[in-house]
Amino acid sequence: MPTAIEIEEYRQRLVTLMRRIKGDLDMLRAEALQSAGGEASGGISNVPLHKADLSGRQFEEDVQLGLVANEELLFAQADAALTRIEEGTFGSCENCQCEIGMERLDAVPYGRLCAACAAQSS
């Protein structure tokens, strides 16, 4: 199990990660929800957009919204890891209750499963 010092290091890494994700989410949401086409919809020109431009914009918006969903999931996982730190269960596999290896926690500090359980669930 991680020592108290190591757990504090993980806490700081998770807090830093959540701050970065929050900034990324704000930027991604702004980009994903931009208006397209003409001054009336917030554009810098009153020239209407071609259907191909609109479908390209729709594709970009779909990609951005997918990225938002991924970042929101990562934020929730990091937040759950902070909760596990507070509860004293951080570093234990939620499935088998075995210790999660330090190498795995170093790579994925919000991980909730040991390597063996993670491999079984994929």
C-alpha positions as CSV (number, residue, x, y, z in Angstrom):
1,M,0.0,0.0,0.0
2,P,1.2,3.5,-0.6
3,T,2.7,5.4,2.3
4,A,1.1,8.6,3.6
5,I,3.7,10.7,1.7
6,E,3.0,8.8,-1.5
7,I,-0.8,9.2,-1.0
8,E,-0.3,13.0,-0.6
9,E,1.7,13.0,-3.8
10,Y,-1.1,11.2,-5.6
11,R,-3.6,13.6,-4.1
12,Q,-1.6,16.6,-5.5
13,R,-1.4,14.9,-8.9
14,L,-5.1,14.3,-9.0
15,V,-5.9,17.9,-8.0
16,T,-3.5,19.2,-10.7
17,L,-5.1,16.8,-13.2
18,M,-8.6,18.0,-12.3
19,R,-7.6,21.7,-12.7
20,R,-6.1,20.9,-16.1
21,I,-9.3,19.0,-17.1
22,K,-11.5,21.9,-15.9
23,G,-9.6,24.3,-18.1
24,D,-9.7,21.9,-21.1
25,L,-13.4,21.4,-20.6
26,D,-14.1,25.1,-20.6
27,M,-12.2,25.5,-23.8
28,L,-13.7,22.4,-25.5
29,R,-17.3,23.4,-24.6
30,A,-16.7,26.9,-26.0
31,E,-15.3,25.5,-29.2
32,A,-18.0,22.8,-29.6
33,L,-20.9,25.2,-29.2
34,Q,-19.6,28.0,-31.6
35,S,-22.2,29.3,-34.0
36,A,-21.8,28.9,-37.7
37,G,-23.0,31.0,-40.6
38,G,-23.6,34.7,-41.0
39,E,-23.5,37.7,-38.7
40,A,-27.0,36.8,-37.2
41,S,-25.5,33.6,-35.8
42,G,-22.4,35.3,-34.5
43,G,-20.1,34.9,-37.5
44,I,-17.9,37.7,-38.7
45,S,-19.5,37.8,-42.2
46,N,-23.0,37.7,-43.5
47,V,-22.0,35.3,-46.2
48,P,-24.2,32.2,-45.8
49,L,-22.4,28.9,-45.4
50,H,-22.5,26.1,-48.0
51,K,-24.0,22.8,-46.9
52,A,-20.6,21.1,-47.1
53,D,-19.2,23.7,-44.7
54,L,-22.1,23.1,-42.4
55,S,-21.7,19.4,-42.4
56,G,-17.9,19.8,-41.8
57,R,-18.8,22.1,-38.9
58,Q,-21.2,19.5,-37.6
59,F,-18.5,16.8,-37.7
60,E,-16.1,19.1,-35.8
61,E,-18.8,19.8,-33.2
62,D,-19.4,16.1,-32.8
63,V,-15.7,15.4,-32.3
64,Q,-15.5,18.3,-29.8
65,L,-18.5,17.0,-27.9
66,G,-16.9,13.5,-27.8
67,L,-13.8,15.1,-26.3
68,V,-15.9,16.8,-23.8
69,A,-17.5,13.5,-22.8
70,N,-14.1,11.9,-22.4
71,E,-12.7,14.7,-20.3
72,E,-15.9,14.7,-18.1
73,L,-15.4,11.0,-17.5
74,L,-11.7,11.5,-16.6
75,F,-12.6,14.3,-14.3
76,A,-15.2,12.0,-12.5
77,Q,-12.6,9.2,-12.2
78,A,-10.1,11.6,-10.7
79,D,-12.7,12.9,-8.3
80,A,-13.6,9.4,-7.3
81,A,-9.9,8.7,-6.6
82,L,-9.8,11.7,-4.3
83,T,-12.9,10.3,-2.5
84,R,-11.1,6.9,-2.1
85,I,-8.1,8.8,-0.6
86,E,-10.4,10.4,1.9
87,E,-12.1,7.1,2.7
88,G,-8.7,5.3,3.1
89,T,-9.4,2.8,0.3
90,F,-7.1,4.4,-2.3
91,G,-4.6,1.8,-3.7
92,S,-7.0,-1.1,-3.2
93,C,-8.7,-2.9,-6.1
94,E,-12.4,-2.3,-6.0
95,N,-13.0,-5.8,-7.4
96,C,-10.6,-8.2,-5.5
97,Q,-9.5,-5.8,-2.7
98,C,-5.8,-6.6,-3.6
99,E,-3.2,-3.9,-3.6
100,I,-3.0,-1.9,-6.9
101,G,0.7,-1.9,-7.9
102,M,2.6,1.3,-7.6
103,E,3.6,1.2,-11.3
104,R,-0.1,1.1,-12.2
105,L,-0.9,4.0,-9.8
106,D,2.0,6.0,-11.2
107,A,0.6,5.5,-14.7
108,V,-3.1,5.8,-13.8
109,P,-3.4,7.5,-10.4
110,Y,-7.2,7.4,-10.7
111,G,-7.2,3.6,-11.4
112,R,-9.7,1.6,-9.3
113,L,-8.7,-1.9,-10.4
114,C,-5.5,-3.9,-10.2
115,A,-3.9,-4.9,-13.5
116,A,-5.3,-8.5,-13.3
117,C,-8.9,-7.2,-12.7
118,A,-8.6,-4.5,-15.3
119,A,-7.4,-7.1,-17.9
120,Q,-10.4,-9.3,-17.1
121,S,-12.9,-6.4,-17.5
122,S,-11.6,-5.4,-20.9
